[in-house]
Amino acid sequence: MTRRAFVAGLLTALLAGIVLRTLWLRADPPIEGVGIVWHDEGAWVHNARNGALWDVWRTDEWNPVFIAPVFTALEYAAFEAFGVGTWQARVVPVITGLAAVVMLVAGLHALAGRRVALIGGVLLATNYVFVMWNRAALLESPMIAFIVAAWGAYAVAHKRPAAGFAAGLFAVLAWFTKAAAAFFVAALVLDALWTLWLSRRPRAQAGMSQEIPEADPRPALWTLAGLGVSAVAIGLAFVLPNWTEYQFYNWQMTVTRKPAYTLGAFVDRASWLPIVHGLFTRTWLVVAAGSIALMGIVLGWRTAKPGERLLALWVVLGFLELIAHDSGNERRYVMFVPAFIALASLLAGSGRTLLPSVAPPVGVRWAALPVFVLLSYIVAGSLMRILSLDEIAAGHFRSAVRGSAFIAIAWTLAMIVRWSPIYAVFSRARVSPALAGALVAVAVTFNLIEYGQWAARAGDYNYRASIEVGRLVDSGTLVHGKLANGLALENRIRPIFIGNGFGNYADRLQRDDVRYILTYTLPRVGYESGHEGRLIIELLERYPNRREVASFEVDETPALDRATLIDKSPSARD
């Protein structure tokens, strides 16, 4: 690929990515299939909104700045530059999403050249799931962007070692954007330590081919330095001065309060990975191709490039994090999209064989077996899910889980029993340029069709409801409920979010100074979420003489949705 063709293709992909991310930015996100909960936007930008409107970060007891300080700082900068509003809040994920595309291209270019980099850029710029999350003012897009930036800088560092410092810095920023990025910090440290170990062993002992360049310790040292310096700096400047709040939000609220840690819970979360949500089904081509590339990296681990190993660790440790913590929320799967796209791009554009041409030792094969089982289950489950949609919609996963497990085990047994002939086929097969181009075209077309289907039926109900709330209540009015946060971006109300054991929970039944409640009344009262919804119902029961002031059509489910502004005690004020 010529430099001119690469630049032209990349600019076209970026232009398409900009249009897809910015077109009608106030529109409501998809109501199903992606996992975005629109009313979470106002809750997570709460402190940034406080700072921009009232010149004070904390106005009540819900302060996500302690769990997402980098995200809060970015949103505050957007509000200060453009004002407080829906599209202004979404500027941050738009910019970080486009930055992720650029950094993925940079990493792939350093790793495998222009063709691979352009394939990855085109796929990530147009991926429907990633585009939609880049349009939502939530933590995932900035966190993933910093993860991609860290990976890209790490791949570049093995040509320019000092870039490793940026890799470490970006990984720490990902952590302080959302602590769910901890798995990637661990992956980065593991590969840096592996690189240092390789650099100190004779090539023969390390199993390195003479054709592979000797491991250079400098990128690993720069990376660990970047991690250490940035972590210490943020720790001293932010974590230690706010230790009580930081520890509560990042440990008690998000770790100890939520998941169960029994063996049965681990099995459930592992079995849900490709079944409970449709993200991997929507991106099946990329997931399948990326899984083959990942197995090639694992089987050729000792001769794989550092950037390739980090991609493999990104996926494997990411899955382990979901199994340990939470695989039931669709938002947690978005972080795999850039990794699988990068892996699929390596397979499609590098001209390499599907598996390493030299078969690995027996010990490596057996060590790689658990990864093969996991990936087989992911790929099979993503397809089996289509056959069990009615059961899954009813909350039953047994048929899909059993069918996927059967296929994964059958594949694994076939690989064990017929290893030599199967490996011989895959170690000679390559993806031709024509096939790669066709598969990329199919993936892009499918994503653009999904985008078009969303755009054809999308509205801006939530945006208009927020404006209506501002017309009904005065600036600075206190309003109870998570939905108050969700509908606060186009007005100047003061939302009072009640969480389950956090936020404004303790005095929720004594706050007579909070005049209004904002909650769903359709599809049902207190629809916000399980715990928060029950707390809203409890609060409504505390005020039997309440009066509905106005209702607003909003968009959260495929059916009709309604938010209602309720005056707690109108008789007391009359």
MARPA-200769 format. One line per 3 residues: number of its first residue (from 1); their letters; for each residue x negated, y negated, z negated of C-alpha. Coordinates in Angstrom, 1 decimal. Each point is the difference from the previous one (the first is absolute). Layout:
<atoms>
NUM) a) X:Y:Z  ...
</atoms>
This chain:
<atoms>
1) mtr) 0.0:0.0:0.0  -1.4:-3.4:1.0  -0.3:-2.8:-2.5
4) raf) 2.5:-2.1:2.1  2.6:2.8:0.0  -0.4:0.5:-3.7
7) vag) 0.4:-3.7:-0.9  3.0:-0.3:2.3  1.7:3.1:-1.4
10) llt) -0.7:-1.1:-3.6  1.4:-3.5:0.6  3.1:1.5:1.6
13) all) 0.5:2.3:-3.0  -0.5:-2.9:-2.5  2.5:-2.2:1.9
16) agi) 2.5:2.8:0.0  -0.7:0.5:-3.7  0.6:-3.7:-0.7
19) vlr) 3.3:0.0:1.8  1.3:3.1:-1.7  -0.9:-1.4:-3.4
22) tlw) 1.1:-3.6:0.3  3.1:0.3:2.2  3.0:-1.1:-2.1
25) lra) -1.9:0.3:-3.2  3.0:-0.8:-2.2  1.9:3.1:1.3
28) dpp) 0.9:2.7:-2.4  -2.3:3.0:-0.1  1.2:3.4:1.3
31) ieg) 2.6:1.5:-2.4  -1.3:3.6:0.4  -3.0:2.0:1.2
34) vgi) -2.8:-2.3:-1.2  0.6:-0.4:-3.7  0.0:-3.8:-0.4
37) vwh) 2.2:-1.3:-2.9  0.6:-3.6:1.0  1.0:-1.3:-3.5
40) deg) -3.4:1.1:-1.3  -1.6:-2.9:1.9  1.2:-2.7:-2.3
43) awv) -1.0:2.0:-3.1  -3.6:0.5:1.1  -0.6:-3.6:1.1
46) hna) 1.6:-1.3:-3.2  -3.2:-1.4:-1.6  -1.1:-1.6:3.3
49) rng) 3.4:-1.6:0.4  -0.2:-1.3:-3.6  -3.3:-1.6:0.7
52) alw) 1.1:-1.6:3.2  3.3:-1.3:-1.3  -0.6:-0.7:-3.7
55) dvw) -3.8:-0.3:-0.2  -0.1:2.8:-2.6  -0.7:3.7:0.6
58) rtd) 2.1:1.5:-2.8  3.6:-1.1:-0.6  1.4:3.2:-1.5
61) ewn) -1.1:3.5:-1.0  -0.3:1.5:3.5  -3.5:-0.8:1.2
64) pvf) -1.2:2.3:2.8  -3.1:-2.2:0.3  -1.6:2.4:-2.5
67) iap) 0.5:2.9:2.3  -0.6:-1.7:3.4  -2.2:-3.1:-0.6
70) vft) -1.4:0.0:3.6  3.5:0.3:1.6  1.3:-2.8:-2.3
73) ale) -2.9:-2.3:1.0  0.6:0.6:3.7  3.7:-0.7:-0.4
76) yaa) -0.7:-3.1:-2.0  -2.3:-1.3:2.7  2.7:0.7:2.6
79) fea) 2.6:-1.9:-2.0  -2.3:-2.9:-0.7  -0.8:-0.2:3.8
82) fgv) 3.5:0.5:1.4  2.5:-0.4:-2.8  2.0:2.7:-1.8
85) gtw) 2.2:2.1:2.2  0.6:3.3:1.6  -2.2:-0.3:3.1
88) qar) -2.7:-1.7:-2.1  -0.1:3.0:-2.3  -0.3:2.3:2.9
91) vvp) -2.9:-1.9:1.6  -2.3:1.8:-2.4  0.8:3.6:1.1
94) vit) 0.0:-1.2:3.7  -3.5:-1.3:-0.3  -1.3:2.9:-2.0
97) gla) 1.6:2.5:2.4  -1.7:-1.6:3.0  -3.3:-0.1:-2.0
100) avv) 0.4:3.7:-0.5  0.2:0.5:3.7  -3.2:-2.0:0.6
103) mlv) -1.9:1.8:-2.8  1.1:3.4:1.3  -1.3:-0.9:3.4
106) agl) -3.3:-1.2:-1.4  -0.5:3.2:-2.0  0.9:2.3:2.9
109) hal) -2.2:-2.0:2.4  -2.9:0.5:-2.4  0.8:3.6:-0.4
112) agr) 0.8:1.2:3.5  0.0:-2.9:2.6  2.5:-2.1:2.0
115) rva) 2.4:2.6:1.2  0.7:1.4:-3.4  0.2:-3.5:-1.5
118) lig) 2.6:-1.1:2.6  2.2:3.1:-0.5  0.0:-0.6:-3.7
121) gvl) 0.8:-3.7:0.4  2.9:0.6:2.4  1.5:2.7:-2.2
124) lat) -0.2:-2.0:-3.2  1.1:-3.3:1.6  3.2:1.6:1.2
127) nyv) 0.8:2.6:-2.6  3.6:-0.5:-1.0  -0.4:0.9:-3.7
130) fvm) -3.1:-2.1:-0.4  1.5:-2.9:1.8  3.1:0.0:-2.2
133) wnr) -2.1:0.1:-3.2  -2.0:-2.9:1.4  3.2:-2.0:0.1
136) aal) 0.9:0.6:-3.7  -1.4:-2.1:-2.8  -1.0:3.0:-2.1
139) les) -3.3:1.3:-1.3  -0.5:2.8:2.5  -1.1:-2.0:3.1
142) pmi) -2.8:-2.0:-1.8  -1.2:3.0:-2.0  -0.2:2.1:3.2
145) afi) -1.8:-2.8:1.8  -2.7:-0.2:-2.6  -0.3:3.8:0.1
148) vaa) -0.4:-0.1:3.8  -2.5:-2.9:-0.4  -2.0:2.0:-2.5
151) wga) -0.1:3.0:2.3  -0.9:-2.1:3.1  -2.8:-1.8:-1.9
154) yav) -1.3:3.4:-1.2  -0.1:1.3:3.5  -1.8:-3.1:1.2
157) ahk) -2.4:0.2:-2.9  -1.7:3.0:1.4  -1.2:-2.3:2.8
160) rpa) -0.3:-3.1:-2.1  -0.5:1.1:-3.6  0.8:-3.3:-1.7
163) agf) 3.6:0.5:1.2  0.3:2.6:-2.7  0.3:-2.8:-2.5
166) aag) 3.1:-1.2:1.7  1.4:3.5:0.0  -0.4:0.1:-3.8
169) lfa) 1.6:-3.4:-0.4  3.0:0.8:2.2  0.6:3.3:-1.9
172) vla) 0.1:-1.9:-3.3  2.4:-2.6:1.6  2.2:2.9:1.1
175) wft) 0.1:1.2:-3.6  1.0:-3.4:-1.3  2.6:-0.4:2.7
178) kaa) 1.6:3.3:-1.1  -1.5:2.5:-2.4  1.2:2.8:2.2
181) aaf) -3.2:-0.6:2.0  -2.0:1.6:-2.8  -0.3:3.2:2.1
184) fva) -1.8:-1.8:2.7  -2.5:-1.5:-2.4  -0.7:3.5:-1.2
187) alv) -0.4:1.2:3.7  -2.4:-2.8:0.7  -2.1:0.8:-3.1
190) lda) -0.1:3.7:0.9  -1.2:-0.6:3.5  -2.6:-2.5:-1.1
193) lwt) -1.3:2.5:-2.5  0.0:2.8:2.6  -2.0:-2.3:2.3
196) lwl) -2.5:-0.6:-2.7  -0.3:3.7:-0.6  -0.5:0.7:3.6
199) srr) -2.7:-2.6:0.3  -2.0:1.6:-2.7  0.1:3.6:1.3
202) pra) -2.2:1.4:2.8  2.1:0.3:3.2  -0.2:3.8:0.1
205) qag) 1.2:0.3:-3.6  2.9:-2.4:0.6  1.1:2.0:3.1
208) msq) -0.6:-3.0:2.3  -0.6:0.6:3.7  -3.1:-1.7:1.4
211) eip) 2.3:-1.8:2.4  1.7:-1.9:-2.9  -1.8:-3.1:-1.2
214) ead) -1.4:0.3:-3.5  2.3:-1.2:-2.7  -0.8:-3.7:-0.9
217) prp) 0.5:-0.8:-3.7  0.3:-3.8:0.6  3.7:-0.1:1.0
220) alw) 1.0:2.1:-3.0  -2.1:-2.2:-2.4  1.5:-3.2:1.5
223) tla) 3.5:1.5:-0.4  -0.5:1.0:-3.6  -1.4:-3.5:-0.7
226) glg) 3.0:-1.6:1.6  2.3:2.1:-2.1  -1.8:-0.7:-3.2
229) vsa) -0.5:-3.7:0.4  3.5:-0.7:1.1  1.6:2.2:-2.6
232) vai) -2.1:-1.6:-2.8  0.9:-3.5:1.3  3.7:0.6:0.2
235) gla) -0.1:1.8:-3.3  -1.6:-2.9:-1.8  2.0:-2.7:1.7
238) fvl) 3.5:1.7:-0.1  0.2:3.4:-1.7  -1.6:-0.6:-3.4
241) pnw) 1.7:-3.4:-0.6  3.3:1.7:0.7  -0.7:3.5:-1.3
244) tey) 3.2:0.6:-1.9  2.2:-0.9:3.0  -2.3:1.7:2.5
247) qfy) -0.1:3.2:-2.0  3.8:0.0:-0.4  0.9:-0.7:3.7
250) nwq) -2.6:2.3:1.5  0.2:3.0:-2.5  3.0:0.0:-2.2
253) mtv) 2.5:-1.3:2.6  -1.3:1.7:3.2  -1.7:3.2:-1.3
256) trk) 1.3:1.3:-3.3  3.6:-1.3:0.4  0.8:1.5:3.4
259) pay) -1.3:3.5:1.1  0.3:3.4:-1.7  -3.3:1.9:-0.3
262) tlg) 1.3:3.5:-0.3  -1.1:2.8:2.4  3.5:0.1:1.4
265) afv) -0.1:-3.7:0.7  -3.3:0.3:1.8  1.4:2.9:2.2
268) dra) 3.1:-2.1:0.8  -2.0:-3.1:1.0  -2.4:2.2:2.1
271) swl) 2.9:1.7:1.8  1.7:-3.4:0.7  -2.9:-1.5:1.9
274) piv) 1.2:0.4:3.6  3.6:0.8:-0.9  1.6:-2.7:-2.2
277) hgl) -0.6:-2.9:2.4  -0.3:-0.2:3.7  -3.1:-2.1:0.4
280) ftr) -2.2:2.9:1.2  2.8:1.1:2.3  0.1:-3.4:1.7
283) twl) -3.7:0.1:0.5  -0.4:3.7:0.7  -2.3:-0.2:3.0
286) vva) -2.4:-2.1:-1.9  0.2:2.2:-3.1  -0.5:3.2:1.9
289) ags) -3.0:-1.3:2.0  -1.4:-1.6:-3.1  0.3:3.2:-1.9
292) ial) -2.0:1.9:2.6  -2.7:-2.7:-0.1  -0.1:0.1:-3.8
295) mgi) -0.5:3.8:0.1  -2.9:-0.6:2.4  -1.6:-2.4:-2.4
298) vlg) 0.5:2.3:-3.0  -1.5:3.0:1.9  -3.0:-2.1:1.1
301) wrt) -0.3:-1.9:-3.3  -3.7:0.0:-0.3  -0.6:-1.4:3.4
304) akp) 3.1:-2.4:0.1  -0.6:-3.7:0.1  0.7:-1.9:-3.3
307) ger) 3.0:-1.9:1.6  1.5:3.4:1.0  -0.5:1.5:-3.4
310) lla) 1.7:-3.0:-1.6  3.0:0.4:2.2  0.3:3.6:-1.1
313) lwv) -0.3:-1.0:-3.7  2.5:-2.7:0.6  2.7:2.5:1.1
316) vlg) -0.8:2.9:-2.4  -0.4:-2.2:-3.1  3.0:-2.0:1.0
319) fle) 2.1:3.1:0.1  -1.3:1.2:-3.4  0.9:-3.4:-1.4
322) lia) 3.6:0.4:1.2  0.2:3.5:-1.4  -1.3:-1.3:-3.4
325) hds) 2.0:-3.1:-0.2  3.0:-0.5:2.4  0.9:1.4:3.4
328) gne) 3.7:-1.0:-0.2  -0.4:-3.6:1.1  -0.4:-0.5:3.7
331) rry) -2.1:-3.1:-0.4  -2.9:2.1:-1.3  -0.4:1.8:3.4
334) vmf) -0.7:-3.2:2.0  -3.7:0.0:-1.1  -0.5:3.2:2.1
337) vpa) 1.0:-1.7:3.3  -3.3:-1.7:0.8  -2.0:3.1:-1.1
340) fia) 1.8:2.4:2.2  -0.1:-2.5:2.9  -3.8:-0.3:-0.4
343) las) -0.4:3.8:-0.1  2.3:0.5:3.0  -1.9:-2.7:1.9
346) lla) -3.3:1.8:-0.7  1.5:3.3:1.4  1.6:-1.7:3.0
349) gsg) -2.7:-2.4:1.1  -3.4:1.4:-1.0  -0.2:2.9:2.4
352) rtl) -1.0:2.3:-2.7  1.3:3.6:-0.4  2.9:0.5:-2.3
355) lps) -2.2:1.8:-2.5  -3.8:-0.1:-0.4  -1.8:2.0:2.7
358) vap) -2.1:1.7:-2.6  2.1:2.2:-2.3  -0.5:-0.9:-3.7
361) pvg) -1.4:2.5:-2.6  2.5:2.3:-1.7  -0.2:-2.0:-3.2
364) vrw) 1.1:-3.1:1.7  2.9:1.8:1.7  1.3:1.2:-3.3
367) aal) -0.5:-3.4:-1.7  2.0:-1.6:2.8  2.9:2.4:-0.3
370) pvf) 2.0:-2.0:-2.5  -0.2:-3.1:2.3  1.1:2.1:2.9
373) vll) 3.0:1.3:-2.0  1.0:-3.6:-1.0  -0.3:-1.4:3.5
376) syi) 1.9:3.0:1.5  2.8:-0.6:-2.5  0.1:-3.7:0.8
379) vag) 0.1:0.6:3.8  2.6:2.8:-0.2  2.1:-1.7:-2.6
382) slm) 0.2:-3.2:2.1  1.7:2.0:2.7  2.1:2.3:-2.2
385) ril) 1.5:-3.0:-1.6  1.9:-0.8:3.2  1.8:3.4:-0.3
388) sld) 1.1:-0.7:-3.6  1.1:-3.7:0.2  3.5:0.7:-1.4
391) eia) -1.4:2.0:-3.0  -2.7:-2.6:-0.7  2.7:-2.8:0.1
394) agh) 1.8:1.9:-2.7  -3.2:0.3:-2.1  -0.8:3.6:0.8
397) frs) -3.4:0.9:1.3  -0.2:3.8:-0.5  0.5:1.1:3.6
400) avr) -2.5:-2.5:1.5  -2.6:0.7:-2.7  0.3:3.8:0.4
403) gsa) -0.1:-0.2:3.8  -3.0:-2.4:0.0  -1.9:2.1:-2.6
406) fia) 0.6:3.2:2.1  -1.4:-1.7:3.1  -3.0:-1.4:-1.9
409) iaw) -0.8:3.4:-1.6  0.4:1.8:3.4  -2.4:-2.4:1.6
412) tla) -2.5:0.3:-2.8  0.1:3.9:0.1  -0.5:-0.1:3.8
415) miv) -3.0:-2.2:-0.5  -1.5:2.4:-2.6  0.7:3.2:2.0
418) rws) -0.8:-1.3:3.5  -2.6:-2.7:-1.0  -2.5:0.7:2.8
421) piy) 2.2:0.0:3.1  2.2:-2.9:-1.3  -3.1:-2.1:-0.9
424) avf) -1.6:0.8:3.4  3.0:-1.5:1.8  0.2:-3.2:-2.2
427) sra) -3.7:-0.5:0.1  0.0:-0.2:3.8  3.2:-1.9:0.5
430) rvs) 0.0:-3.8:0.5  2.6:-2.7:0.5  -0.3:-1.2:3.6
433) pal) 0.2:-3.8:0.6  3.2:0.5:2.0  1.6:2.0:-2.8
436) aga) -1.2:-2.6:-2.6  1.5:-2.8:2.1  3.3:1.9:0.4
439) lva) 0.3:0.7:-3.8  -0.8:-3.6:-0.9  2.6:-1.2:2.5
442) vav) 2.6:2.4:-1.5  -0.8:-1.2:-3.6  0.1:-3.7:1.0
445) tfn) 3.3:0.4:1.9  1.7:1.9:-2.8  -1.0:-2.8:-2.5
448) lie) 1.2:-2.8:2.3  3.3:1.8:0.5  0.4:0.3:-3.8
451) ygq) -0.8:-3.7:-0.3  2.5:-0.9:2.7  2.7:2.1:-1.7
454) waa) -0.6:-1.9:-3.3  0.0:-3.4:1.7  3.2:0.7:1.8
457) rag) 1.9:0.6:-3.2  -1.9:-2.2:-2.5  1.5:-3.0:-1.8
460) dyn) -1.2:-2.6:-2.5  2.7:0.6:-2.6  -2.4:0.0:-2.9
463) yra) -1.6:-3.3:1.1  3.4:-1.7:0.4  1.2:1.4:-3.4
466) sie) -3.0:-1.6:-1.7  0.9:-3.4:1.5  3.6:0.4:-1.2
469) vgr) -1.1:0.7:-3.5  -2.0:-3.3:0.1  3.1:-1.8:1.0
472) lvd) 2.0:1.3:-2.9  -2.4:-0.4:-3.0  -2.3:-2.9:-0.9
475) sgt) -3.7:0.0:0.1  -1.6:1.7:-3.0  3.1:2.0:-0.9
478) lvh) -0.7:3.2:-1.8  1.4:3.2:1.7  -0.2:3.5:-1.4
481) gkl) -0.8:3.0:2.2  -2.5:1.5:2.4  2.2:-1.2:2.9
484) ang) -0.5:-3.5:-1.3  -3.7:0.4:0.8  0.9:1.4:3.4
487) lal) 2.2:-2.9:0.9  -2.2:-2.7:-1.4  -2.3:-0.8:3.0
490) enr) 2.3:-2.6:1.6  1.1:-1.9:-3.1  -1.4:-1.2:-3.4
493) irp) 1.8:2.3:-2.5  -2.0:1.5:-2.9  0.4:3.8:0.2
496) ifi) -0.1:2.1:-3.2  -0.9:3.5:1.0  0.9:2.8:-2.4
499) gng) -2.2:3.1:0.3  0.3:3.4:-1.7  -2.1:-0.8:-3.2
502) fgn) -1.8:-2.9:1.6  0.6:-3.4:1.4  2.8:-1.8:-1.8
505) yad) 1.3:3.2:-1.6  -0.3:-0.7:-3.7  2.4:-3.0:-0.3
508) rlq) 2.2:0.9:3.0  3.2:0.1:-2.1  -0.7:-3.2:-1.9
511) rdd) -0.7:-2.4:2.9  3.2:-2.0:0.0  -2.1:-2.8:1.4
514) vry) -0.1:1.9:3.3  3.3:-1.0:1.5  0.2:2.3:3.1
517) ilt) -0.6:3.6:1.1  -0.8:1.0:3.6  0.6:3.6:0.8
520) ytl) 1.4:2.4:2.7  3.7:0.7:-0.1  -0.2:2.1:3.2
523) prv) -0.8:2.8:0.6  0.5:0.0:-3.8  -0.6:-2.3:-3.0
526) gye) -3.6:0.1:-1.1  -1.3:1.6:3.2  -3.5:-1.6:-0.4
529) sgh) -1.7:3.2:-1.2  0.6:2.7:-2.5  -1.2:-1.6:-3.3
532) egr) 0.4:-3.6:1.0  3.5:0.7:1.2  1.0:1.6:-3.3
535) lii) -1.4:-3.0:-1.9  2.1:-2.4:2.2  3.1:2.0:-0.8
538) ell) -0.8:-0.1:-3.7  -0.5:-3.8:0.3  3.4:-0.4:1.8
541) ery) 1.7:1.9:-2.7  -1.4:-2.5:-2.5  2.1:-2.7:1.6
544) pnr) 3.6:1.4:0.6  1.4:-3.5:0.9  -2.5:-0.4:2.9
547) rev) 1.2:-1.5:3.2  -1.2:0.6:3.6  -1.0:-3.3:1.5
550) asf) -0.9:1.1:3.5  -1.0:3.0:2.1  -2.5:0.2:2.8
553) evd) -0.5:2.6:2.7  -3.5:1.5:-0.2  -1.7:2.8:1.9
556) etp) -1.4:3.0:-2.1  1.8:3.1:1.2  1.7:1.1:3.3
559) ald) 3.4:-0.8:-1.5  1.3:-3.4:-1.1  -2.0:-1.5:-2.9
562) rat) 1.0:-2.9:-2.2  -1.8:-2.1:-2.6  2.1:-1.9:-2.5
565) lid) -0.8:-3.0:-2.2  1.7:0.4:-3.4  0.6:-2.6:-2.7
568) ksp) -0.5:1.7:-3.3  2.3:-2.0:-2.2  2.1:-2.5:2.0
571) sar) 2.5:-0.5:-2.8  -2.7:-1.1:-2.5  -1.0:-2.8:2.4
574) d) 3.6:-0.9:0.9
</atoms>
